């Protein structure tokens, strides 16, 4: 449902006063996006998962409690990863994959896939 003219005017007035009263905060808020925030959380969650896996593998045989804590860390990281992935939605995943492709982020993996396809087609 679109806003009425009066509501739009009030909203513009609030926005103008926001930019006038705290321009530094307004700049920070306008530069941050949901995708950037969720992407940062995805990286931290992946790092936490790997750290939990290392703790689990390194200590499970000798210290059962540390192994359990490593598993719980992995579980917690996986849950955070899943939530942030859902927050990004399909559009966010597409923009990330396009960004990785444009940078050539997969490097040798693309060449390996191409060679595998060529061999399979023969």
DRENTORKOL-3810 file (N, C-alpha, C; in nm, 4 decimals):
REM DRENTORKOL-3810
@n.u->0.0845; n.v->-0.1164; n.w->0.0000; ca.u->0.0000; ca.v->0.0000; ca.w->0.0000; c.u->0.0902; c.v->0.1243; c.w->0.0000
@n.u->0.0787; n.v->0.2090; n.w->-0.0979; ca.u->0.1648; ca.v->0.3272; ca.w->-0.1067; c.u->0.1297; c.v->0.4286; c.w->0.0016
@n.u->0.2296; n.v->0.5119; n.w->0.0322; ca.u->0.2089; ca.v->0.6160; ca.w->0.1325; c.u->0.1321; c.v->0.7326; c.w->0.0720
@n.u->0.0546; n.v->0.7986; n.w->0.1564; ca.u->-0.0176; ca.v->0.9173; ca.w->0.1100; c.u->0.0817; c.v->1.0328; c.w->0.0966
@n.u->0.0373; n.v->1.1413; n.w->0.0360; ca.u->0.1235; ca.v->1.2589; ca.w->0.0175; c.u->0.1700; c.v->1.3139; c.w->0.1522
@n.u->0.0799; n.v->1.3175; n.w->0.2483; ca.u->0.1146; ca.v->1.3683; ca.w->0.3811; c.u->0.2191; c.v->1.2796; c.w->0.4484
@n.u->0.2018; n.v->1.1488; n.w->0.4379; ca.u->0.2984; ca.v->1.0560; ca.w->0.4973; c.u->0.4344; c.v->1.0672; c.w->0.4292
@n.u->0.4353; n.v->1.0821; n.w->0.2973; ca.u->0.5613; ca.v->1.0996; ca.w->0.2257; c.u->0.6313; c.v->1.2287; c.w->0.2672
@n.u->0.5543; n.v->1.3355; n.w->0.2870; ca.u->0.6118; ca.v->1.4630; ca.w->0.3285; c.u->0.6736; c.v->1.4511; c.w->0.4672
@n.u->0.6024; n.v->1.3861; n.w->0.5586; ca.u->0.6538; ca.v->1.3674; ca.w->0.6940; c.u->0.7805; c.v->1.2809; c.w->0.6912
@n.u->0.7799; n.v->1.1778; n.w->0.6119; ca.u->0.8965; ca.v->1.0905; ca.w->0.6006; c.u->1.0174; c.v->1.1667; c.w->0.5452
@n.u->0.9984; n.v->1.2488; n.w->0.4433; ca.u->1.1082; ca.v->1.3297; ca.w->0.3884; c.u->1.1614; c.v->1.4270; c.w->0.4931
@n.u->1.0717; n.v->1.4835; n.w->0.5714; ca.u->1.1117; ca.v->1.5776; ca.w->0.6759; c.u->1.1950; c.v->1.5076; c.w->0.7838
@n.u->1.1530; n.v->1.3891; n.w->0.8233; ca.u->1.2288; ca.v->1.3114; ca.w->0.9221; c.u->1.3665; c.v->1.2764; c.w->0.8664
@n.u->1.3705; n.v->1.2349; n.w->0.7406; ca.u->1.4975; ca.v->1.1991; ca.w->0.6783; c.u->1.5904; c.v->1.3203; c.w->0.6699
@n.u->1.5376; n.v->1.4347; n.w->0.6322; ca.u->1.6180; ca.v->1.5567; ca.w->0.6224; c.u->1.6753; c.v->1.5938; c.w->0.7589
@n.u->1.5942; n.v->1.5878; n.w->0.8629; ca.u->1.6431; ca.v->1.6219; ca.w->0.9965; c.u->1.7461; c.v->1.5196; c.w->1.0455
@n.u->1.7284; n.v->1.3955; n.w->1.0068; ca.u->1.8252; ca.v->1.2912; ca.w->1.0415; c.u->1.9615; c.v->1.3228; c.w->0.9811
@n.u->1.9638; n.v->1.3590; n.w->0.8521; ca.u->2.0902; ca.v->1.3912; ca.w->0.7858; c.u->2.1520; c.v->1.5192; c.w->0.8423
@n.u->2.0703; n.v->1.6131; n.w->0.8843; ca.u->2.1237; ca.v->1.7386; ca.w->0.9397; c.u->2.1796; c.v->1.7200; c.w->1.0807
@n.u->2.1117; n.v->1.6419; n.w->1.1637; ca.u->2.1521; ca.v->1.6277; ca.w->1.3032; c.u->2.2729; c.v->1.5366; c.w->1.3233
@n.u->2.2830; n.v->1.4300; n.w->1.2461; ca.u->2.3949; ca.v->1.3365; ca.w->1.2633; c.u->2.4429; c.v->1.2863; c.w->1.1273
@n.u->2.5174; n.v->1.3677; n.w->1.0534; ca.u->2.5579; ca.v->1.3289; ca.w->0.9187; c.u->2.6540; c.v->1.2093; c.w->0.9159
@n.u->2.7387; n.v->1.1955; n.w->1.0175; ca.u->2.8332; ca.v->1.0825; ca.w->1.0207; c.u->2.7582; c.v->0.9502; c.w->1.0353
@n.u->2.6629; n.v->0.9451; n.w->1.1269; ca.u->2.5838; ca.v->0.8235; ca.w->1.1453; c.u->2.4996; c.v->0.7943; c.w->1.0207
@n.u->2.4446; n.v->0.8979; n.w->0.9605; ca.u->2.3649; ca.v->0.8804; ca.w->0.8390; c.u->2.4506; c.v->0.8221; c.w->0.7272
@n.u->2.5756; n.v->0.8670; n.w->0.7169; ca.u->2.6653; ca.v->0.8138; ca.w->0.6141; c.u->2.6955; c.v->0.6665; c.w->0.6411
@n.u->2.7208; n.v->0.6330; n.w->0.7684; ca.u->2.7497; ca.v->0.4940; ca.w->0.8027; c.u->2.6313; c.v->0.4029; c.w->0.7744
@n.u->2.5123; n.v->0.4479; n.w->0.8096; ca.u->2.3924; ca.v->0.3667; ca.w->0.7879; c.u->2.3657; c.v->0.3476; c.w->0.6389
@n.u->2.3857; n.v->0.4521; n.w->0.5604; ca.u->2.3570; ca.v->0.4413; ca.w->0.4178; c.u->2.4590; c.v->0.3543; c.w->0.3455
@n.u->2.5807; n.v->0.3395; n.w->0.3997; ca.u->2.6826; ca.v->0.2590; ca.w->0.3326; c.u->2.6718; c.v->0.1107; c.w->0.3660
@n.u->2.6005; n.v->0.0742; n.w->0.4721; ca.u->2.5878; ca.v->-0.0660; ca.w->0.5116; c.u->2.4602; c.v->-0.1243; c.w->0.4538
@n.u->2.4711; n.v->-0.2478; n.w->0.4078; ca.u->2.3546; ca.v->-0.3167; ca.w->0.3549; c.u->2.3356; c.v->-0.4489; c.w->0.4295
@n.u->2.2203; n.v->-0.5066; n.w->0.4113; ca.u->2.1915; ca.v->-0.6366; ca.w->0.4710; c.u->2.2861; c.v->-0.7418; c.w->0.4152
@n.u->2.3156; n.v->-0.7336; n.w->0.2857; ca.u->2.4022; ca.v->-0.8329; ca.w->0.2233; c.u->2.5443; c.v->-0.8255; c.w->0.2781
@n.u->2.5943; n.v->-0.7046; n.w->0.2984; ca.u->2.7295; ca.v->-0.6893; ca.w->0.3519; c.u->2.7363; c.v->-0.7434; c.w->0.4945
@n.u->2.6382; n.v->-0.7113; n.w->0.5758; ca.u->2.6344; ca.v->-0.7585; ca.w->0.7142; c.u->2.6225; c.v->-0.9109; c.w->0.7196
@n.u->2.5310; n.v->-0.9662; n.w->0.6416; ca.u->2.5120; ca.v->-1.1115; ca.w->0.6408; c.u->2.6345; c.v->-1.1818; c.w->0.5835
@n.u->2.6976; n.v->-1.1228; n.w->0.4840; ca.u->2.8183; ca.v->-1.1825; ca.w->0.4269; c.u->2.9310; c.v->-1.1893; c.w->0.5283
@n.u->2.9464; n.v->-1.0846; n.w->0.6073; ca.u->3.0485; ca.v->-1.0842; ca.w->0.7122; c.u->3.0168; c.v->-1.1928; c.w->0.8154
@n.u->2.8901; n.v->-1.2057; n.w->0.8522; ca.u->2.8522; ca.v->-1.3102; ca.w->0.9474; c.u->2.8729; c.v->-1.4497; c.w->0.8900
@n.u->2.8526; n.v->-1.4655; n.w->0.7589; ca.u->2.8768; ca.v->-1.5955; ca.w->0.6957; c.u->3.0242; c.v->-1.6336; c.w->0.7065
@n.u->3.1125; n.v->-1.5370; n.w->0.6832; ca.u->3.2562; ca.v->-1.5651; ca.w->0.6932; c.u->3.2941; c.v->-1.6050; c.w->0.8362
@n.u->3.2419; n.v->-1.5319; n.w->0.9353; ca.u->3.2735; ca.v->-1.5646; ca.w->1.0738; c.u->3.2168; c.v->-1.7009; c.w->1.1132
@n.u->3.0980; n.v->-1.7321; n.w->1.0642; ca.u->3.0374; ca.v->-1.8618; ca.w->1.0960; c.u->3.1177; c.v->-1.9763; c.w->1.0331
@n.u->3.1653; n.v->-1.9569; n.w->0.9109; ca.u->3.2472; ca.v->-2.0601; ca.w->0.8460; c.u->3.3780; c.v->-2.0791; c.w->0.9222
@n.u->3.4382; n.v->-1.9700; n.w->0.9646; ca.u->3.5612; ca.v->-1.9787; ca.w->1.0435; c.u->3.5348; c.v->-2.0497; c.w->1.1769
@n.u->3.4237; n.v->-2.0187; n.w->1.2418; ca.u->3.3871; ca.v->-2.0857; ca.w->1.3669; c.u->3.3629; c.v->-2.2345; c.w->1.3471
@n.u->3.3022; n.v->-2.2704; n.w->1.2341; ca.u->3.2783; ca.v->-2.4118; ca.w->1.2047; c.u->3.4100; c.v->-2.4862; c.w->1.1891
@n.u->3.5028; n.v->-2.4265; n.w->1.1159; ca.u->3.6335; ca.v->-2.4900; ca.w->1.0953; c.u->3.7091; c.v->-2.5013; c.w->1.2276
@n.u->3.7039; n.v->-2.3962; n.w->1.3099; ca.u->3.7700; ca.v->-2.4015; ca.w->1.4411; c.u->3.7083; c.v->-2.5105; c.w->1.5282
@n.u->3.5760; n.v->-2.5228; n.w->1.5264; ca.u->3.5100; ca.v->-2.6280; ca.w->1.6033; c.u->3.5491; c.v->-2.7667; c.w->1.5545
@n.u->3.5621; n.v->-2.7806; n.w->1.4231; ca.u->3.6040; ca.v->-2.9092; ca.w->1.3664; c.u->3.7455; c.v->-2.9441; c.w->1.4106
@n.u->3.8348; n.v->-2.8456; n.w->1.4095; ca.u->3.9729; ca.v->-2.8692; ca.w->1.4527; c.u->3.9760; c.v->-2.9103; c.w->1.5998
@n.u->3.8996; n.v->-2.8406; n.w->1.6828; ca.u->3.8945; ca.v->-2.8756; ca.w->1.8252; c.u->3.8366; c.v->-3.0150; c.w->1.8426
@n.u->3.7329; n.v->-3.0474; n.w->1.7681; ca.u->3.6702; ca.v->-3.1797; ca.w->1.7776; c.u->3.7683; c.v->-3.2898; c.w->1.7404
@n.u->3.8342; n.v->-3.2750; n.w->1.6275; ca.u->3.9258; ca.v->-3.3793; ca.w->1.5795; c.u->4.0483; c.v->-3.3904; c.w->1.6702
@n.u->4.1004; n.v->-3.2756; n.w->1.7134; ca.u->4.2237; ca.v->-3.2778; ca.w->1.7920; c.u->4.2033; c.v->-3.3286; c.w->1.9343
@n.u->4.0870; n.v->-3.3120; n.w->1.9912; ca.u->4.0740; ca.v->-3.3416; ca.w->2.1335; c.u->3.9696; c.v->-3.4467; c.w->2.1692
@n.u->3.8952; n.v->-3.4968; n.w->2.0745; ca.u->3.7857; ca.v->-3.5875; ca.w->2.1089; c.u->3.8364; c.v->-3.7161; c.w->2.1740
@n.u->3.9462; n.v->-3.7712; n.w->2.1241; ca.u->3.9961; ca.v->-3.8986; ca.w->2.1775; c.u->4.0503; c.v->-3.8833; c.w->2.3195
@n.u->4.1143; n.v->-3.7711; n.w->2.3476; ca.u->4.1761; ca.v->-3.7570; ca.w->2.4794; c.u->4.0898; c.v->-3.6797; c.w->2.5793
@n.u->4.0213; n.v->-3.5767; n.w->2.5337; ca.u->3.9377; ca.v->-3.4955; ca.w->2.6226; c.u->3.7959; c.v->-3.4897; c.w->2.5657
@n.u->3.7117; n.v->-3.5709; n.w->2.6192; ca.u->3.5750; ca.v->-3.5819; ca.w->2.5698; c.u->3.4998; c.v->-3.4491; c.w->2.5794
@n.u->3.5196; n.v->-3.3750; n.w->2.6874; ca.u->3.4493; ca.v->-3.2477; ca.w->2.7075; c.u->3.4884; c.v->-3.1480; c.w->2.5982
@n.u->3.6176; n.v->-3.1390; n.w->2.5666; ca.u->3.6609; ca.v->-3.0472; ca.w->2.4600; c.u->3.6033; c.v->-3.0893; c.w->2.3248
@n.u->3.5971; n.v->-3.2189; n.w->2.3012; ca.u->3.5368; ca.v->-3.2677; ca.w->2.1774; c.u->3.3907; c.v->-3.2295; c.w->2.1666
@n.u->3.3196; n.v->-3.2400; n.w->2.2756; ca.u->3.1777; ca.v->-3.2020; ca.w->2.2776; c.u->3.1629; c.v->-3.0516; c.w->2.2562
@n.u->3.2507; n.v->-2.9731; n.w->2.3205; ca.u->3.2469; ca.v->-2.8278; ca.w->2.3001; c.u->3.2776; c.v->-2.7917; c.w->2.1544
@n.u->3.3705; n.v->-2.8635; n.w->2.0932; ca.u->3.3998; ca.v->-2.8412; ca.w->1.9511; c.u->3.2794; c.v->-2.8714; c.w->1.8645
@n.u->3.2092; n.v->-2.9805; n.w->1.8957; ca.u->3.0885; ca.v->-3.0148; ca.w->1.8207; c.u->2.9804; c.v->-2.9090; c.w->1.8386
@n.u->2.9627; n.v->-2.8623; n.w->1.9623; ca.u->2.8619; ca.v->-2.7586; ca.w->1.9869; c.u->2.8982; c.v->-2.6285; c.w->1.9148
@n.u->3.0271; n.v->-2.5977; n.w->1.9100; ca.u->3.0716; ca.v->-2.4802; ca.w->1.8344; c.u->3.0403; c.v->-2.4947; c.w->1.6867
@n.u->3.0614; n.v->-2.6157; n.w->1.6334; ca.u->3.0280; ca.v->-2.6411; ca.w->1.4928; c.u->2.8782; c.v->-2.6265; c.w->1.4699
@n.u->2.7991; n.v->-2.6797; n.w->1.5594; ca.u->2.6541; ca.v->-2.6730; ca.w->1.5469; c.u->2.6054; c.v->-2.5282; c.w->1.5523
@n.u->2.6556; n.v->-2.4515; n.w->1.6474; ca.u->2.6185; ca.v->-2.3110; ca.w->1.6616; c.u->2.6584; c.v->-2.2321; c.w->1.5364
@n.u->2.7769; n.v->-2.2570; n.w->1.4853; ca.u->2.8236; ca.v->-2.1874; ca.w->1.3645; c.u->2.7373; c.v->-2.2239; c.w->1.2441
@n.u->2.6995; n.v->-2.3497; n.w->1.2337; ca.u->2.6147; ca.v->-2.3911; ca.w->1.1221; c.u->2.4778; c.v->-2.3235; c.w->1.1288
@n.u->2.4244; n.v->-2.3091; n.w->1.2498; ca.u->2.2957; ca.v->-2.2409; ca.w->1.2651; c.u->2.3063; c.v->-2.0928; c.w->1.2274
@n.u->2.4131; n.v->-2.0274; n.w->1.2692; ca.u->2.4340; ca.v->-1.8869; ca.w->1.2328; c.u->2.4496; c.v->-1.8735; c.w->1.0813
@n.u->2.5246; n.v->-1.9648; n.w->1.0220; ca.u->2.5451; ca.v->-1.9631; ca.w->0.8773; c.u->2.4118; c.v->-1.9756; c.w->0.8046
@n.u->2.3295; n.v->-2.0695; n.w->0.8482; ca.u->2.2003; ca.v->-2.0931; ca.w->0.7832; c.u->2.1084; c.v->-1.9720; c.w->0.7972
@n.u->2.1039; n.v->-1.9118; n.w->0.9129; ca.u->2.0171; ca.v->-1.7946; ca.w->0.9341; c.u->2.0583; c.v->-1.6774; c.w->0.8463
@n.u->2.1881; n.v->-1.6523; n.w->0.8376; ca.u->2.2354; ca.v->-1.5410; ca.w->0.7560; c.u->2.2186; c.v->-1.5698; c.w->0.6077
@n.u->2.2307; n.v->-1.6953; n.w->0.5704; ca.u->2.2073; ca.v->-1.7330; ca.w->0.4315; c.u->2.0614; c.v->-1.7102; c.w->0.3934
@n.u->1.9709; n.v->-1.7422; n.w->0.4833; ca.u->1.8286; ca.v->-1.7161; ca.w->0.4590; c.u->1.7997; c.v->-1.5665; c.w->0.4552
@n.u->1.8679; n.v->-1.4904; n.w->0.5406; ca.u->1.8471; ca.v->-1.3451; ca.w->0.5426; c.u->1.8887; c.v->-1.2823; c.w->0.4096
@n.u->1.9916; n.v->-1.3371; n.w->0.3499; ca.u->2.0378; ca.v->-1.2832; ca.w->0.2222; c.u->1.9394; c.v->-1.3144; c.w->0.1104
@n.u->1.8755; n.v->-1.4275; n.w->0.1195; ca.u->1.7778; ca.v->-1.4652; ca.w->0.0187; c.u->1.8414; c.v->-1.5017; c.w->-0.1139
@n.u->1.7589; n.v->-1.5297; n.w->-0.2094; ca.u->1.8067; ca.v->-1.5740; ca.w->-0.3398; c.u->1.8822; c.v->-1.4638; c.w->-0.4127
@n.u->1.8360; n.v->-1.3409; n.w->-0.4027; ca.u->1.9034; ca.v->-1.2302; ca.w->-0.4711; c.u->2.0444; c.v->-1.2108; c.w->-0.4170
@n.u->2.0611; n.v->-1.2258; n.w->-0.2868; ca.u->2.1930; ca.v->-1.2110; ca.w->-0.2274; c.u->2.2875; c.v->-1.3198; c.w->-0.2717
@n.u->2.2386; n.v->-1.4420; n.w->-0.2822; ca.u->2.3225; ca.v->-1.5507; ca.w->-0.3283; c.u->2.3650; c.v->-1.5308; c.w->-0.4727
@n.u->2.2740; n.v->-1.4805; n.w->-0.5548; ca.u->2.3094; ca.v->-1.4550; ca.w->-0.6941; c.u->2.4146; c.v->-1.3466; c.w->-0.7054
@n.u->2.4028; n.v->-1.2406; n.w->-0.6255; ca.u->2.5022; ca.v->-1.1335; ca.w->-0.6334; c.u->2.6381; c.v->-1.1815; c.w->-0.5841
@n.u->2.6405; n.v->-1.2678; n.w->-0.4831; ca.u->2.7678; ca.v->-1.3210; ca.w->-0.4352; c.u->2.8315; c.v->-1.4093; c.w->-0.5408
@n.u->2.7523; n.v->-1.4972; n.w->-0.6016; ca.u->2.8091; ca.v->-1.5858; ca.w->-0.7026; c.u->2.8573; c.v->-1.5078; c.w->-0.8246
@n.u->2.7869; n.v->-1.4043; n.w->-0.8640; ca.u->2.8331; ca.v->-1.3213; ca.w->-0.9753; c.u->2.9615; c.v->-1.2490; c.w->-0.9381
@n.u->2.9724; n.v->-1.2033; n.w->-0.8147; ca.u->3.0913; ca.v->-1.1339; ca.w->-0.7689; c.u->3.2116; c.v->-1.2281; c.w->-0.7693
@n.u->3.1931; n.v->-1.3505; n.w->-0.7234; ca.u->3.3023; ca.v->-1.4482; ca.w->-0.7220; c.u->3.3437; c.v->-1.4817; c.w->-0.8645
@n.u->3.2474; n.v->-1.4983; n.w->-0.9537; ca.u->3.2801; ca.v->-1.5289; ca.w->-1.0934; c.u->3.3541; c.v->-1.4146; c.w->-1.1611
@n.u->3.3119; n.v->-1.2907; n.w->-1.1328; ca.u->3.3764; ca.v->-1.1771; ca.w->-1.1978; c.u->3.5197; c.v->-1.1596; c.w->-1.1503
@n.u->3.5482; n.v->-1.1952; n.w->-1.0264; ca.u->3.6844; ca.v->-1.1865; ca.w->-0.9735; c.u->3.7680; c.v->-1.3074; c.w->-1.0114
@n.u->3.7040; n.v->-1.4098; n.w->-1.0646; ca.u->3.7772; ca.v->-1.5325; ca.w->-1.0920; c.u->3.8100; c.v->-1.6053; c.w->-0.9633
@n.u->3.7206; n.v->-1.5979; n.w->-0.8657; ca.u->3.7451; ca.v->-1.6484; ca.w->-0.7313; c.u->3.7657; c.v->-1.7980; c.w->-0.7219
@n.u->3.7107; n.v->-1.8752; n.w->-0.8141; ca.u->3.7274; ca.v->-2.0191; ca.w->-0.8065; c.u->3.8545; c.v->-2.0653; c.w->-0.8772
@n.u->3.9164; n.v->-1.9787; n.w->-0.9527; ca.u->4.0470; ca.v->-2.0053; ca.w->-1.0124; c.u->4.0559; c.v->-2.1376; c.w->-1.0847
@n.u->4.1380; n.v->-2.2277; n.w->-1.0330; ca.u->4.1633; ca.v->-2.3560; ca.w->-1.0961; c.u->4.0427; c.v->-2.4464; c.w->-1.0993
@n.u->3.9475; n.v->-2.4234; n.w->-1.0155; ca.u->3.8284; ca.v->-2.5068; ca.w->-1.0132; c.u->3.7502; c.v->-2.4946; c.w->-1.1435
@n.u->3.7429; n.v->-2.3740; n.w->-1.1995; ca.u->3.6739; ca.v->-2.3557; ca.w->-1.3269; c.u->3.7440; c.v->-2.4328; c.w->-1.4383
@n.u->3.8770; n.v->-2.4301; n.w->-1.4393; ca.u->3.9523; ca.v->-2.5052; ca.w->-1.5395; c.u->3.9316; c.v->-2.6550; c.w->-1.5237
@n.u->3.9298; n.v->-2.7015; n.w->-1.4010; ca.u->3.9093; ca.v->-2.8440; ca.w->-1.3757; c.u->3.7698; c.v->-2.8868; c.w->-1.4208
@n.u->3.6692; n.v->-2.8047; n.w->-1.3960; ca.u->3.5334; ca.v->-2.8375; ca.w->-1.4407; c.u->3.5268; c.v->-2.8423; c.w->-1.5925
@n.u->3.5923; n.v->-2.7476; n.w->-1.6575; ca.u->3.5915; ca.v->-2.7445; ca.w->-1.8040; c.u->3.6593; c.v->-2.8692; c.w->-1.8600
@n.u->3.7759; n.v->-2.9076; n.w->-1.8047; ca.u->3.8468; ca.v->-3.0273; ca.w->-1.8519; c.u->3.7634; c.v->-3.1528; c.w->-1.8273
@n.u->3.6967; n.v->-3.1608; n.w->-1.7129; ca.u->3.6129; ca.v->-3.2765; ca.w->-1.6814; c.u->3.4980; c.v->-3.2880; c.w->-1.7813
@n.u->3.4351; n.v->-3.1752; n.w->-1.8130; ca.u->3.3261; ca.v->-3.1767; ca.w->-1.9109; c.u->3.3752; c.v->-3.2208; c.w->-2.0481
@n.u->3.4926; n.v->-3.1729; n.w->-2.0872; ca.u->3.5477; ca.v->-3.2118; ca.w->-2.2166; c.u->3.5747; c.v->-3.3607; c.w->-2.2215
@n.u->3.6323; n.v->-3.4151; n.w->-2.1156; ca.u->3.6598; ca.v->-3.5599; ca.w->-2.1112; c.u->3.5311; c.v->-3.6411; c.w->-2.1128
@n.u->3.4290; n.v->-3.5911; n.w->-2.0420; ca.u->3.3038; ca.v->-3.6638; ca.w->-2.0342; c.u->3.2327; c.v->-3.6645; c.w->-2.1693
@n.u->3.2458; n.v->-3.5552; n.w->-2.2453; ca.u->3.1791; ca.v->-3.5452; ca.w->-2.3741; c.u->3.2441; c.v->-3.6378; c.w->-2.4780
@n.u->3.3690; n.v->-3.6711; n.w->-2.4603; ca.u->3.4379; ca.v->-3.7611; ca.w->-2.5551; c.u->3.3927; c.v->-3.8991; c.w->-2.5411
END
